[in-house]
């Protein structure tokens, strides 16, 4: 097709005109002041600061999660704290249709104390995700729950001290970067869900006090939380008792709902447990709470509570005494009441098994944001009072100086005389707590997988990561998933200071039963008093060292691939 000279000239002129128009429009846009969305214009400096804190925490959580991972033979693994890996193993078995048991075909024993969290863990196992990456999905969920908790912390502060940016932002800073909370949550424990539940419950309770709102939602939330852990009945009791005293016109309602609602949830769980497991209480209750003198248990709980409080005693004193002096409508004492309720509960159960690590344990840490809120709200009220009398001056700087002191107290002294936490741990310059142990157990799991058939049974101390990554039936030497072990008496030390040796969940074992009678194909780990296991090992097992790990192999076992172990299959 041909074009006339006139038509070609017209097209060139039209192209030049369009280009000129585009240049003029570009110059016009560059010269214009950029328009800002209305919602962005409405943000205050406190909103911007809060957004920056959320971004900082998101980055911190991402680095933390990455630092919990490790590489084995070129493959990156993500793993949770070992107790959480036990729940993950139950969750995977359920997702595969074998029931809520430890492994397919295992006896019905409730070896976890977090039923709803375990059910939530089952959901990712419906996805086509490899086992090495499955824990990452749980960690990401925990990070989102911690972000939700920061929103709730700020909202609670706005109720207690309306108009104060310091109270909310200060509490958010302390909560966001409190290492024990991040550790227990981001390593897969139900702490990640229970912490925002308690903070949300505090917000609802404050509305009950301030606005005379109905307490129904509060008690339903706390009642449902017993599905996550049955001992969430403790904060429910704490809320009900406080509100019955502070809201006297409705004291009967508070007691009736505060006691009745969790009782209904617990009764329903008990009936289901009796039907499915044949036991009124979780196996872990018998393991950790029976067979040890009550007074010694409480004495140990008191000692570790004092260890926790020692470095931050001044912070607790400021929050507690300030809450009493500035109680107003009873809002500040409520926050301290719930926090102290968890401390008392921790004392009663004897503390946790990991107290040596320092900081708030898993019972106390779920209420630690309320302590931080009480502390910053007291600081905000005192600051406002001083500003009214003396003028603003350097009061804001003094308030943020308190936050810095609190942070240094928690991070520099490890919140325990024997604690391992250091500033390097808080800054994630060192691998997080438990990561090296996770790597070792994952390596043992791979080793077990390489030298056994799928029918091989493995005796373990760490009953989470090894069963999960090896996908082998296991024998739990410490009894979390073994009812016989759980009902044994705990082993008492003859040491005069034996309260320091109370190690809940780790003081019941019977090698004669677990190894001598059950005869697992491999004994991958031993706990205390290995000499008690030695006669059984000498009689029926051969010791090998493969890739740096000592294993005991059952002689003549058809479930061991002997050619891969480097030893002959003795009959």
URVENLIN-V634237 format. One record per residue. RES is the residue in one small letter. PHI is phi in degrees with one decimal (none if undefined). PSI is psi in whole degrees, 0 to 359 (NA if undefined). OMEGA is omega as a letter, one per 30 degrees, with the letter a starting at -180 (999 if undefined). Layout:
# URVENLIN-V634237
RES,PHI,PSI,OMEGA  RES,PHI,PSI,OMEGA
This chain:
# URVENLIN-V634237
x,none,132,a  x,-100.5,156,a  x,-119.9,141,l  x,-78.4,154,l  x,-57.7,323,a  x,-67.2,317,l  x,-64.2,321,l  x,-65.0,320,l  x,-64.7,322,l  x,-63.9,318,a  x,-65.1,320,l  x,-64.0,320,l  x,-65.3,320,l  x,-64.9,319,l  x,-63.6,316,l  x,-62.8,320,a  x,-63.3,318,l  x,-64.5,318,l  x,-61.5,318,l  x,-62.9,320,l  x,-63.5,320,l  x,-64.6,319,l  x,-63.1,316,l  x,-62.7,319,l  x,-66.6,322,l  x,-63.6,317,l  x,-62.7,322,a  x,-65.1,317,a  x,-67.8,319,l  x,-63.0,323,a  x,-76.6,338,a  x,-74.6,151,l  x,-75.0,127,a  x,-61.4,140,l  x,-82.7,140,a  x,-111.0,133,l  x,-55.7,148,a  x,-59.2,320,a  x,-65.2,329,l  x,-72.7,324,l  x,-64.1,331,a  x,-80.5,353,a  x,-72.3,137,l  x,-88.6,173,l  x,-62.4,324,l  x,-64.9,322,l  x,-63.9,317,l  x,-64.0,317,l  x,-62.8,319,l  x,-64.1,317,l  x,-60.7,320,l  x,-64.4,321,l  x,-64.4,320,l  x,-61.6,317,l  x,-63.9,318,l  x,-63.0,317,l  x,-66.3,320,l  x,-58.4,318,l  x,-65.4,317,a  x,-61.1,314,a  x,-63.4,320,l  x,-62.9,316,l  x,-65.1,319,l  x,-59.5,311,a  x,-61.0,316,l  x,-62.2,322,a  x,-69.7,341,l  x,-80.2,349,a  x,-85.6,166,a  x,-155.0,162,a  x,-113.9,131,l  x,-127.6,121,l  x,51.4,43,l  x,82.8,358,a  x,-110.0,131,l  x,-85.2,131,l  x,-111.8,143,l  x,-115.7,134,a  x,-141.6,153,a  x,-99.1,175,l  x,-54.7,146,a  x,-61.3,324,l  x,-61.3,322,l  x,-68.9,328,l  x,-68.9,333,l  x,-62.6,313,l  x,-61.3,322,l  x,-62.4,323,a  x,-67.6,317,l  x,-61.1,318,a  x,-63.4,318,l  x,-65.8,319,l  x,-61.3,319,l  x,-64.3,314,a  x,-61.6,333,a  x,-87.9,1,l  x,90.6,16,a  x,-101.2,6,l  x,93.9,172,a  x,-88.4,70,l  x,-129.3,172,a  x,-65.3,315,l  x,-149.7,162,a  x,-55.0,125,a  x,87.7,0,a  x,-71.6,155,l  x,-59.5,153,l  x,-78.3,96,l  x,-132.0,129,a  x,-84.8,87,a  x,-89.7,26,l  x,-140.6,164,a  x,-124.3,20,a  x,-136.7,66,a  x,-57.1,313,a  x,-67.3,321,l  x,-63.9,322,l  x,-65.4,321,l  x,-65.0,321,l  x,-62.9,320,l  x,-62.9,335,a  x,-68.3,332,a  x,-61.5,313,l  x,-60.9,335,a  x,-74.0,355,l  x,-84.6,352,a  x,-95.5,154,l  x,-80.4,67,a  x,-116.3,133,a  x,-65.4,155,a  x,-59.0,328,a  x,-67.6,341,a  x,-113.5,355,a  x,-62.9,321,a  x,-62.7,332,l  x,-59.2,322,l  x,-63.7,320,l  x,-67.1,321,l  x,-65.0,320,l  x,-65.2,321,l  x,-61.7,317,l  x,-62.0,321,l  x,-62.2,318,l  x,-64.0,322,l  x,-65.6,323,l  x,-68.4,324,l  x,-64.0,316,l  x,-59.6,323,l  x,-63.9,325,l  x,-65.4,322,l  x,-61.6,318,a  x,-67.4,321,l  x,-59.2,314,l  x,-64.7,323,l  x,-67.0,319,l  x,-60.8,316,l  x,-61.1,323,a  x,-67.5,336,l  x,-79.6,318,a  x,-73.9,316,a  x,-129.5,81,a  x,-59.1,137,l  x,84.6,357,a  x,-95.2,116,l  x,-76.5,330,a  x,-63.4,316,a  x,-58.9,312,a  x,-70.5,312,a  x,-67.7,322,l  x,-62.9,315,l  x,-66.3,324,l  x,-64.4,317,l  x,-59.9,310,a  x,-64.8,321,a  x,-71.3,316,a  x,-62.6,326,a  x,-116.0,26,l  x,-84.3,112,a  x,-60.4,315,l  x,-59.4,320,l  x,-62.8,314,l  x,-64.1,323,a  x,-66.1,307,a  x,-65.9,326,a  x,-78.5,309,a  x,-74.3,350,l  x,-101.0,21,l  x,93.3,3,l  x,-77.5,159,a  x,-64.7,354,l  x,-51.3,322,a  x,-60.5,331,l  x,-91.2,322,a  x,-71.6,329,a  x,-63.0,308,l  x,-65.2,334,l  x,-63.8,314,a  x,-68.2,321,l  x,-65.1,319,l  x,-64.5,322,l  x,-63.4,322,l  x,-63.0,320,l  x,-63.1,316,l  x,-63.9,320,l  x,-66.0,322,l  x,-64.5,323,l  x,-67.1,325,l  x,-61.3,319,a  x,-73.6,315,a  x,-79.9,314,a  x,-105.1,1,a  x,57.2,36,l  x,-69.7,163,l  x,-69.3,138,l  x,-84.7,6,a  x,-59.7,313,a  x,-63.5,324,l  x,-59.1,309,a  x,-74.9,332,l  x,-67.0,319,l  x,-61.3,312,a  x,-69.2,324,l  x,-63.0,316,l  x,-64.8,330,a  x,-65.6,339,l  x,-67.3,344,l  x,-71.1,334,l  x,-77.2,309,l  x,-143.2,130,a  x,-58.7,330,a  x,-76.3,6,l  x,-68.5,354,l  x,-62.4,336,a  x,-66.5,305,l  x,-61.8,329,l  x,-61.8,316,l  x,-63.0,321,l  x,-65.3,315,l  x,-62.3,314,a  x,-64.1,317,a  x,-66.2,319,l  x,-66.9,314,a  x,-67.7,329,l  x,-63.1,327,l  x,-82.2,323,a  x,-84.4,332,a  x,-116.6,69,a  x,-67.5,335,l  x,-65.3,336,a  x,-120.7,31,a  x,-62.7,325,l  x,-65.3,320,l  x,-60.9,316,a  x,-64.2,315,a  x,-68.6,319,a  x,-64.8,312,a  x,-76.7,320,a  x,-66.1,331,l  x,-97.5,323,a  x,-74.3,316,a  x,-63.4,309,l  x,-63.8,328,l  x,-62.4,321,l  x,-65.1,316,l  x,-62.8,316,a  x,-67.2,322,l  x,-63.8,317,l  x,-62.8,318,l  x,-63.1,320,a  x,-63.3,318,l  x,-63.4,316,l  x,-63.4,320,a  x,-65.2,318,l  x,-62.3,320,a  x,-68.0,316,a  x,-89.6,316,a  x,-104.5,346,a  x,73.5,22,a  x,-139.4,141,a  x,-75.5,341,a  x,-131.9,157,l  x,-60.7,150,l  x,-58.9,328,a  x,-66.3,334,l  x,-63.9,311,a  x,-63.2,324,a  x,-64.9,318,a  x,-100.7,340,a  x,-117.4,1,l  x,-123.7,154,l  x,84.1,18,l  x,-140.9,137,a  x,-56.5,132,a  x,-61.5,316,a  x,-64.1,322,l  x,-67.5,321,l  x,-63.1,314,a  x,-66.3,323,l  x,-61.5,319,l  x,-66.3,319,l  x,-60.7,321,l  x,-67.1,320,a  x,-65.1,315,a  x,-72.4,332,l  x,-65.4,321,l  x,-67.4,323,l  x,-61.7,318,l  x,-63.0,317,a  x,-78.4,338,a  x,-55.7,307,a  x,-69.4,334,a  x,-113.7,23,a  x,-58.6,323,a  x,-64.9,323,l  x,-65.9,316,l  x,-63.9,322,l  x,-65.9,316,l  x,-61.1,315,a  x,-66.3,315,a  x,-69.8,309,a  x,-68.4,321,l  x,-64.4,322,l  x,-63.1,322,l  x,-71.0,321,a  x,-74.9,329,a  x,-114.9,37,a  x,-63.6,333,l  x,54.6,243,l  x,-89.7,16,l  x,87.1,13,a  x,-74.7,313,a  x,-64.9,314,l  x,-59.4,329,l  x,-59.6,315,a  x,-60.9,316,a  x,-69.7,325,a  x,-61.6,316,a  x,-68.5,317,l  x,-60.5,312,a  x,-66.5,330,l  x,-60.2,320,l  x,-69.8,326,l  x,-64.5,315,l  x,-61.7,318,l  x,-62.7,318,l  x,-60.4,320,l  x,-61.6,316,a  x,-61.7,318,a  x,-84.5,359,l  x,87.3,14,a  x,79.3,193,a  x,-108.0,172,l  x,-78.1,348,a  x,-115.8,30,a  x,-63.2,332,a  x,-60.6,338,a  x,-73.0,335,l  x,96.1,167,l  x,79.4,185,l  x,-70.6,135,l  x,-78.7,185,a  x,-70.0,340,l  x,-83.1,322,a  x,-82.8,325,a  x,-64.8,335,a  x,-66.7,339,l  x,-108.8,5,a  x,-62.4,328,l  x,-60.7,330,l  x,-70.2,325,l  x,-63.4,314,l  x,-62.8,322,l  x,-64.8,315,l  x,-59.6,318,a  x,-63.5,311,a  x,-73.2,328,l  x,-68.5,322,l  x,-61.9,315,l  x,-60.8,322,l  x,-66.3,318,a  x,-69.0,319,l  x,-64.6,318,l  x,-61.8,319,l  x,-65.1,320,l  x,-66.0,317,l  x,-67.6,322,l  x,-64.1,324,l  x,-66.1,328,a  x,-91.1,321,a  x,-110.2,351,a  x,90.9,159,a  x,-60.7,308,l  x,50.3,230,a  x,-98.9,19,a  x,-60.7,315,l  x,-56.9,321,l  x,-65.6,321,l  x,-64.4,321,l  x,-62.9,314,l  x,-71.4,337,l  x,-63.5,324,l  x,-63.3,319,l  x,-62.2,317,l  x,-63.2,317,l  x,-61.4,318,l  x,-63.1,316,a  x,-64.3,318,l  x,-65.9,323,l  x,-62.2,320,a  x,-75.5,323,a  x,-92.0,329,a  x,-85.2,334,a  x,-112.3,5,l  x,65.1,7,l  x,52.9,27,l  x,-169.5,136,l  x,-58.5,328,a  x,-102.3,6,a  x,-65.0,153,l  x,-90.7,343,a  x,-66.6,136,l  x,-132.9,167,l  x,-54.6,327,l  x,-64.2,325,l  x,-66.3,317,a  x,-66.4,328,l  x,-87.0,4,l  x,62.8,26,l  x,-76.5,337,l  x,-108.1,154,l  x,-60.3,144,a  x,-62.0,165,l  x,-52.2,135,l  x,81.8,356,a  x,-68.6,318,a  x,-62.9,320,l  x,-62.5,320,l  x,-61.8,319,a  x,-64.6,317,a  x,-62.3,316,a  x,-69.4,326,l  x,-65.7,323,l  x,-67.7,320,l  x,-62.5,319,l  x,-60.9,316,l  x,-63.7,320,l  x,-62.7,314,l  x,-60.2,318,l  x,-60.9,323,a  x,-71.0,331,a  x,-112.0,10,a  x,-135.5,163,l  x,-86.3,173,a  x,-68.9,346,a  x,-88.5,352,a  x,-66.5,137,l  x,-102.2,139,a  x,-123.5,128,l  x,-86.1,127,a  x,-133.7,155,l  x,-97.5,311,l  x,-83.1,101,a  x,-90.3,17,a  x,-109.3,291,a  x,-67.5,320,a  x,-65.4,309,l  x,-60.7,323,a  x,-66.6,311,a  x,-82.7,336,l  x,-87.4,335,a  x,54.7,43,l  x,-115.4,147,l  x,-62.5,143,a  x,-130.5,163,l  x,-113.0,121,a  x,-90.0,102,a  x,-63.5,331,a  x,-97.8,1,l  x,84.5,11,l  x,-59.6,323,l  x,-115.5,28,l  x,-134.2,108,a  x,-64.0,326,a  x,-63.9,314,l  x,-64.6,318,a  x,-61.9,332,a  x,-92.5,4,l  x,-73.9,158,l  x,-70.7,150,l  x,-72.4,153,l  x,-83.2,123,a  x,-97.4,134,l  x,-78.5,151,l  x,-89.0,0,l  x,-64.4,133,l  x,-56.6,331,l  x,-98.8,42,a  x,-69.1,350,l  x,-62.7,332,l  x,-72.0,347,a  x,-103.1,9,l  x,-73.3,119,a  x,-131.5,78,a  x,-54.4,134,a  x,86.9,0,a  x,-134.2,16,a  x,-116.9,15,l  x,-127.5,121,l  x,-162.1,155,a  x,-148.5,95,a  x,-65.9,330,l  x,-61.0,323,l  x,-81.3,306,a  x,-66.2,323,a  x,-104.4,313,a  x,-67.6,319,a  x,-92.6,312,a  x,-75.8,334,l  x,49.5,63,l  x,-63.4,154,a  x,-67.3,326,l  x,-133.9,135,l  x,-102.3,105,a  x,-88.3,334,a  x,-146.3,155,l  x,-127.9,157,l  x,-107.0,217,a  x,-67.4,167,l  x,49.0,56,a  x,-62.3,338,l  x,-63.2,335,l  x,-70.7,332,l  x,-83.7,339,a  x,-59.2,318,l  x,-58.4,321,l  x,-70.4,323,l  x,-69.3,318,a  x,-64.0,325,a  x,-78.3,328,a  x,-129.1,355,a  x,-128.0,158,l  x,-119.1,134,a  x,-90.0,133,l  x,-132.8,157,l  x,-120.2,115,a  x,-123.3,121,l  x,56.3,34,l  x,89.2,1,a  x,-114.8,132,l  x,-82.4,127,l  x,-127.6,149,l  x,-110.4,121,a  x,-106.4,132,l  x,-68.0,122,a  x,-61.3,132,l  x,75.9,8,a  x,-66.0,127,l  x,-76.0,353,a  x,-94.7,5,l  x,-108.4,133,l  x,-85.3,85,a  x,-59.9,327,a  x,-63.4,340,l  x,-93.1,354,a  x,-96.0,343,a  x,84.7,7,l  x,-129.1,160,l  x,-82.2,151,l  x,-81.1,94,l  x,-65.6,143,a  x,-79.9,NA,999
